[in-house]
Amino acid sequence: MYTRAHPVLFALLAVTRRSAVARLGRGTVLVHGGDAYRHALTRVPLDRAAAGTTGGAARELSAGGALFDQDGAGHRTARRVVADGLGAAGVERLRPVWQEVLDRRLAPLGAGHDVDLVLVAREMAGATVRALLGVTADPERIAGAAARAAAAAVRDHVPGPRPPGTARAAAAATARLEALLAPAAPGGESALRAMLAVAAVNTTVAALPRAAAWCADAALWEQAADDRLRPALVAELLRVTAPSPLLPRVAAADADLDGCPVRAGDRLILVARHAARAHVDPPDAHRPAPSAVSRLVFGAGPHTCPGARLAHAQLDDVLAALAPYRPTVVRARVDRRAALPSWRTLTVRAAWAPQEER
């Protein structure tokens, strides 16, 4: 999937991953090792508004700062706002929203029909964002607008030249998403809501179908069906799928990463999936990676992804709902336009219906 979606980039990352840190040319540093990755996020001063970073994209595409490019008091205030919706109580309030989608969308499996898990994930993500932000727009419209906004801005997040018109197209796509989510919201709030929608939709659509496909390919449905093992399996699948496989950052001061000098202004490509050892340690709920390793896919330090709890809860419910069917993949196609490595379609079919087990 990675090489089909971004062949040059991920081929380069595969070649360099034996080194914990590798310099690429004069201004880019690739960070693969777990310790160096954590060090880069917690001890290296970072320019969170630089072009080509998540925060830079947020600032370019929307007026004012957003959660991703703030530091200090502004960042703490924004995180408190997000925590209200994505903390333990907030996730439990949202849970019935995506569970209704799962019940309805997966019911055809019991009748022998195929189900496209990408469509299920899209509606789950759109419905969850709608409930989280208190808007009335259709979930499919929300998911589609968030996916288009992310795809239009993706060249700000990976190495390579930006074709003419990229920034203008990304700004227009984000403006449409902001209007859909909060037509009357102030600029700063609109920016935060749009970035939350982009993050939630794109990581959900990237992670959930891939995790289900991994269960099917690796015969993990028995682990998924076990209530005691499933939480560990969820953490393992999020570790190996690494919904956001790369974290682009820019150093704000000179530093050292595992013996590699880093200069102020260097672009840091933090490879989350390598830091979490996704490329060498397959998922196994019986022998899971330490949480300090598995959680690296959500970042580290004060800017750790606030949606980690939501991601765990949604994947747990997806696996619990799918496990009785022991589905197999019958059709899969990579989405070459998506911002994150994703399936465009992932169609599954039940190996047997739950009632056959009685």
JOJO-V457817 format. One record per run of one state. SS is the DSSP state (a for helix, b for strand, c for the rest). FROM is the first residue (numbers start at 0). TO is the last residue. Records with the same first field share a line. If there is no record, write none. Layout:
BEGIN
SS=FROM-TO + FROM-TO
END
This chain:
BEGIN
c=0-0 + 5-5 + 16-19 + 24-26 + 31-32 + 42-44 + 46-52 + 61-65 + 69-70 + 86-86 + 110-113 + 133-137 + 156-164 + 181-185 + 217-219 + 225-225 + 241-244 + 251-253 + 257-258 + 262-265 + 275-283 + 287-289 + 298-299 + 303-306 + 323-326 + 334-341 + 349-352 + 357-357
a=1-4 + 6-15 + 33-41 + 53-60 + 66-68 + 71-85 + 87-109 + 116-132 + 138-155 + 165-180 + 186-216 + 220-224 + 226-240 + 271-274 + 284-286 + 290-297 + 300-302 + 307-322 + 353-356
b=20-23 + 27-30 + 45-45 + 114-115 + 245-250 + 254-256 + 259-261 + 266-270 + 327-333 + 342-348
END
